[in-house]
Amino acid sequence: MNSLVFPHRTSRLALRPHAEADAAWLLHVYSRPEVARYLLDDPWTAEVARKKTSERIPKTDLDGDTGALALVIEHDQTPVGDVLLWFTDRERRSAEIGWVLDPDHGGRGLATEAVRAALDLAFDHYRVHRVAAQMDGRNTASAKLARRAGMRHEAHLRQNWWSKNEWTDTAIFGMLANDRA
């Protein structure tokens, strides 16, 4: 299989691997309470941003050692978010996807374009069979994004996850390779 060439481009975006310099803008996004509200982590500190950035840097190939691909979403050479793919079952080619977009850049379809591009990479380049997205059931913006990207709502698990001192629901979306045919 051919290696991916970065940045991976869409009509408006460039998707590229993370670098140490990304810690500052990641902190700007992930430290915001409205961003962290539905994520597993509390708002990031500078130390957490450095650690999480370092963890993302080697994730450059879904079929590589990490089994993950973490990409910065850039619009007009400005980072606006990130999208991550990781194997949940490498042997059976099953993966999960997650995304975060800086709220300052919302409402223009950038996240949808980036998620569609990541799904295309998963299915076309990596030959993944299935990609799932799991999110806090209250995160209606992410649910709408999953639908716009072509994913199907498959399940809603009631109070199945203890997060930030409360029981939360999980919404699960999925897409199969043959859903795109």
MIFI-851108 format. One record per residue: z, x, y of N, C-alpha, C in turn; residue in three letters. Coordinates in pm, whole numbers, padded with zeros to 5 digits, always signed. Each point is the difference from the previous one (the first is absolute). Layout:
residues N
ZXYZXYZXYALA
...
end
This chain:
residues 181
+00000+00084-00118+00000-00084+00118+00000+00089+00125MET
-00080-00040+00097-00008+00075+00124+00129-00013+00080ASN
+00034+00107+00071+00117-00005+00087-00030-00084+00122SER
+00102-00061+00055-00016-00073+00125-00016+00100+00114LEU
-00079-00037+00096-00017+00080+00120+00076-00071+00111VAL
+00085+00075+00068+00079-00057+00109-00047+00057+00132PHE
+00005-00080+00105+00047-00137-00001-00099-00095-00067PRO
+00053-00105-00061-00079-00108-00057-00022-00099+00113HIS
-00124-00033+00028-00031-00080+00118-00043-00142-00034ARG
+00042-00092+00087-00051-00136+00000-00073-00017+00133THR
-00038-00122+00032-00074-00018+00126+00083+00037+00123SER
+00133-00021-00006+00084+00030+00117+00112+00100-00025ARG
+00021+00034-00125+00118+00077-00036-00033+00130-00071LEU
+00097+00090+00004-00003+00121-00082+00131+00000-00079ALA
-00009+00015-00131+00118+00011-00086+00009+00144-00046LEU
+00116+00060+00021+00017+00141-00032+00139+00024-00058ARG
+00016+00111-00073+00134+00034-00051+00098+00029+00113PRO
+00127-00009-00032+00107+00029+00097+00013+00150+00023HIS
+00053+00035+00117+00031+00138+00037+00139+00001+00063ALA
+00061+00117+00007+00135+00010+00058+00008-00059+00141GLU
-00106+00016+00077-00002-00050+00138+00009-00153+00007ALA
-00021-00069-00111+00007-00146-00001+00142-00053+00007ASP
+00099+00084-00019+00139-00046+00000+00035-00072+00131ALA
-00050+00046+00113+00036-00059+00129-00051-00143+00012ALA
-00126-00024-00029-00050-00137+00013+00053-00091-00110TRP
+00024+00056-00121+00062-00079-00106+00140-00045+00043LEU
+00074+00089+00065+00132-00036+00052-00014-00112+00103LEU
-00096+00012+00089-00023-00104+00102-00020-00137-00065HIS
-00073-00005-00111-00029-00128-00066+00115-00045-00088VAL
+00045+00086-00092+00098-00039-00100+00144-00008+00054TYR
+00024+00046+00121+00134-00012+00058+00019-00137+00066SER
-00105-00074+00012+00006-00130+00067+00060-00105-00093ARG
+00104-00069+00044+00063-00101-00086-00097-00108-00049PRO
-00095-00040+00085-00094-00104-00042-00096+00049-00109GLU
-00022+00131-00010-00081+00057-00108+00085+00012-00126VAL
+00120+00052+00014+00086+00024-00117+00058-00128-00060ALA
-00006-00108+00072+00065-00124-00043-00032-00036-00144ARG
-00127+00006-00040-00039-00042-00134-00026+00116-00095TYR
+00028+00121+00044-00018+00117-00086+00130+00030-00073LEU
-00007+00087-00100+00119+00035-00077+00094+00089+00079LEU
-00054+00080+00091+00080+00094+00079+00049-00065+00129ASP
+00113+00050+00049+00045-00033+00134-00091+00072+00099ASP
+00008-00033+00130-00079+00075+00098+00023+00150-00016PRO
-00108+00075+00009+00005+00144-00023+00067+00074+00115TRP
+00065+00109-00035+00047+00099+00096-00101+00115-00001THR
+00016+00095+00091-00091+00115+00003+00008+00077-00132ALA
+00118+00014-00056+00016+00073-00127-00072-00073-00113GLU
+00013-00131-00005-00068-00079-00103-00151+00011+00019VAL
-00048-00003+00123-00144+00012+00026-00054+00132-00051ALA
+00073+00108+00022-00046+00131-00051-00004+00000-00153ARG
+00103-00057-00062+00007-00005-00147-00113-00086-00058LYS
-00018-00119+00055-00103-00092-00051-00141+00057+00024LYS
-00019+00068+00112-00130+00063+00026-00026+00108-00103THR
+00099+00084-00027-00015+00105-00102-00031-00058-00137SER
+00060-00116-00030-00028-00066-00128-00143-00053-00007GLU
-00055-00040+00114-00136-00055+00003-00107+00109-00006ARG
+00027+00117+00054-00103+00104+00013-00069+00034-00133ILE
+00071+00018-00111-00071+00035-00125-00072-00118-00068PRO
+00015-00118+00053-00060-00119-00063-00143-00017+00049LYS
-00089+00081-00055-00138+00005+00047-00103-00039-00105THR
+00048-00039-00119-00095-00029-00108+00071-00089-00103ASP
-00047-00122-00012+00061-00093-00094+00000+00056-00142LEU
-00104+00074-00034-00007+00061-00134+00065+00137-00006ASP
+00057+00047+00109+00066+00131+00004+00141-00006-00056GLY
+00073+00108+00019+00135+00013-00055+00095-00109+00047ASP
-00012-00042+00125+00094-00099+00054-00033-00143-00043THR
-00123-00023-00043-00042-00136-00034+00002-00092+00119GLY
-00022+00057+00119+00009-00079+00123-00097+00051+00106ALA
-00035-00090+00089-00087+00031+00113+00063-00063+00124LEU
+00043+00083+00093+00064-00046+00125-00091+00041+00116ALA
-00047-00100+00072-00098+00027+00105+00044-00054+00135LEU
-00025+00078+00102+00020-00040+00139-00122-00082+00042VAL
+00025-00109+00068-00107-00083+00056-00017+00041+00146ILE
-00118+00049+00036-00028+00038+00139-00108-00089+00058GLU
+00020-00039+00125-00100-00074+00077-00019+00077+00130HIS
-00123+00036+00029-00030+00081+00119+00089+00125+00004ASP
+00015+00064-00114+00076+00125-00018+00149-00015+00028GLN
+00049-00124-00001+00143-00026+00020+00057-00062-00127THR
+00108+00056-00054+00062-00062-00117+00055-00139+00035PRO
-00035-00098-00084+00043-00137+00025+00078-00058-00119VAL
+00009+00075-00109+00073-00050-00116-00027+00089-00120GLY
+00050-00046-00116-00030+00071-00123-00012-00097-00115ASP
-00071+00043-00101-00022-00078-00121+00022+00093-00119VAL
+00069-00051-00101+00033+00081-00118-00043-00072-00126LEU
-00054+00076-00094-00033-00047-00134+00075+00088-00097LEU
+00055-00059-00106+00065+00081-00102-00013-00070-00135TRP
-00010+00081-00103-00008-00057-00133+00135-00054-00043PHE
-00003-00119-00057+00117-00054-00068-00016+00020-00151THR
-00125+00016-00045-00032+00032-00139-00133+00075+00001ASP
+00009+00131+00001-00120+00083+00011-00094-00020-00119ARG
+00057-00004-00120-00082-00011-00121-00084-00128+00002GLU
+00058-00109+00046-00069-00129+00002-00066-00029+00135ARG
+00004+00097+00090-00068-00007+00130+00049-00118+00084ARG
+00132-00014+00007+00062-00104+00080+00074+00066+00116SER
-00023-00052+00120+00056+00063+00120+00064-00103+00091ALA
+00073+00051+00096+00059-00083+00104-00045+00054+00135GLU
-00005-00088+00099-00040+00038+00136+00107-00047+00098ILE
+00018+00078+00105+00090-00038+00108-00059+00046+00132GLY
+00041-00063+00107-00055+00033+00132+00100-00029+00109TRP
-00017+00072+00111+00075-00027+00123-00094+00028+00115VAL
-00003-00091+00096-00079+00020+00121+00093-00003+00120LEU
-00023+00090+00093+00075+00001+00125-00025-00133+00071ASP
+00106-00076+00030-00018-00129+00067-00076+00010+00132PRO
+00003+00116+00063-00075+00018+00125-00150-00009-00020ASP
-00045+00010-00125-00144-00001-00030-00040-00120-00085HIS
+00086-00100-00007-00027-00118-00081-00096-00097+00065GLY
-00048-00094-00082-00082-00108+00051-00147+00031+00016GLY
-00044+00116-00048-00142+00037+00014-00070+00020-00134ARG
+00071-00032-00109-00062+00015-00132+00001+00141-00055GLY
+00070+00091+00066+00001+00139-00046+00069+00014-00136LEU
+00111-00069-00018+00072+00009-00128-00085-00058-00112ALA
-00065-00113+00024-00086-00059-00102-00111+00096-00039THR
-00062+00062+00098-00108+00095-00026+00052+00119-00081GLU
+00118+00048+00033+00057+00115-00072+00038-00037-00143ALA
+00060-00117-00020+00040-00042-00134-00124-00023-00086VAL
-00102-00062+00056-00125-00018-00076-00060+00135-00040ARG
+00005+00096+00091-00053+00133-00031+00081+00067-00111ALA
+00132-00015+00005+00085+00058-00106-00026-00068-00133ALA
-00019-00132+00001-00032-00071-00124-00136+00045-00053LEU
-00096+00019+00088-00131+00051-00043+00015+00136-00067ASP
+00081+00088+00060+00024+00131-00062+00063-00016-00138LEU
+00098-00088-00009+00068-00021-00129-00098-00042-00107ALA
-00083-00099+00030-00089-00055-00101-00127+00082-00020PHE
-00061+00045+00109-00130+00067-00011+00012+00148-00033ASP
+00095+00068+00062+00014+00144-00023+00091+00030-00119HIS
+00114-00067-00006+00100+00032-00103-00010-00089-00125TYR
-00087-00098+00005-00020-00089-00116+00129-00067-00046ARG
+00079-00046+00095+00124-00071-00029-00036-00139-00052VAL
+00077-00049-00094-00021-00133-00057+00064-00108+00088HIS
+00121+00028+00050+00076-00100+00075+00079+00068+00111ARG
+00006-00067+00115+00086+00044+00110+00087-00119+00040VAL
+00129+00024+00011+00096-00102+00042+00063+00040+00133ALA
+00043-00099+00073+00078+00021+00123+00123-00089-00012ALA
+00118+00060+00014+00125-00075-00003+00065+00011+00138GLN
+00049-00113+00047+00058+00001+00134+00113-00101+00009MET
+00084+00019+00100+00104-00096+00029-00066-00136+00022ASP
+00052-00101-00066-00059-00133+00009-00003-00058+00140GLY
+00080+00052+00092+00001-00048+00139-00107+00067+00085ARG
-00064+00102-00055-00097+00078+00077-00136-00070+00001ASN
-00008-00105+00078-00123-00080+00002-00120+00077+00055THR
+00023+00095+00090-00112+00079+00053-00063+00084-00111ALA
+00081+00063-00084-00054+00079-00111-00068-00089-00103SER
+00055-00119-00024-00062-00093-00094-00139-00042+00050ALA
-00011-00028+00129-00130-00036+00057-00098+00116-00011LYS
+00050+00122+00024-00085+00119-00011-00050+00017-00143LEU
+00089-00017-00098-00041+00012-00140-00112-00099-00032ALA
+00015-00123+00047-00104-00102-00023-00131+00039+00069ARG
+00008+00046+00126-00122+00040+00072-00071+00115-00070ARG
+00078+00086-00065-00059+00114-00072-00058-00041-00134ALA
+00018-00126-00039-00059-00050-00124+00095-00006-00118GLY
+00128+00026+00025+00098-00006-00109+00045-00144-00021MET
+00037-00030-00124+00045-00135-00036+00153-00005-00007ARG
+00055-00110+00050+00144-00021-00013+00027-00037-00145HIS
+00077+00083-00069+00023-00019-00143+00139-00051-00033GLU
+00098+00032+00083+00137-00040-00034+00088+00002+00125ALA
+00104-00080-00009+00105+00004+00101+00132-00004-00078HIS
+00069+00113-00001+00125+00013-00073+00115-00030+00094LEU
+00082-00094-00039+00108-00045+00088+00123+00087-00018ARG
+00051+00049+00113+00123+00079+00007+00012+00099-00115GLN
-00105+00079-00020-00001+00097-00110+00035+00142+00044ASN
+00013+00024+00129+00020+00136+00050+00115+00001+00100TRP
+00096+00088-00023+00111+00017+00093-00042+00106+00101TRP
-00014-00040+00124-00048+00092+00103+00077-00022+00129SER
+00057+00107+00050+00068-00003+00129+00107-00110+00004LYS
+00079-00001-00106+00115-00090-00011-00035-00149-00011ASN
-00116-00030-00055-00034-00139-00026-00102-00009-00112GLU
-00001-00112-00069-00101-00027-00101-00129-00038+00072TRP
-00110+00057-00044-00130-00030+00061-00099-00041-00108THR
-00099-00076+00042-00110-00039-00088-00106+00110+00002ASP
-00081+00003-00104-00113+00092-00006-00129-00080-00020THR
-00097+00024+00087-00134-00056-00017-00086+00109-00064ALA
-00078-00039-00100-00085+00095-00071-00146-00046+00012ILE
-00082+00093+00045-00144-00022+00010-00069+00099-00093PHE
-00116-00036-00048-00071+00090-00089-00150-00012+00015GLY
-00068+00104-00043-00145+00001-00004-00041+00080-00122MET
-00096-00053-00073-00058+00069-00116-00135+00057+00041LEU
-00042+00103-00070-00129+00060+00028-00111-00106-00007ALA
+00007-00088-00100-00108-00099-00014+00012-00117+00096ASN
+00107-00006+00082+00008-00102+00105-00102+00028+00110ASP
-00046+00120+00007-00088+00042+00109-00146-00021-00034ARG
-00029-00037-00124-00141-00014-00044-00071-00117+00064ALA
end
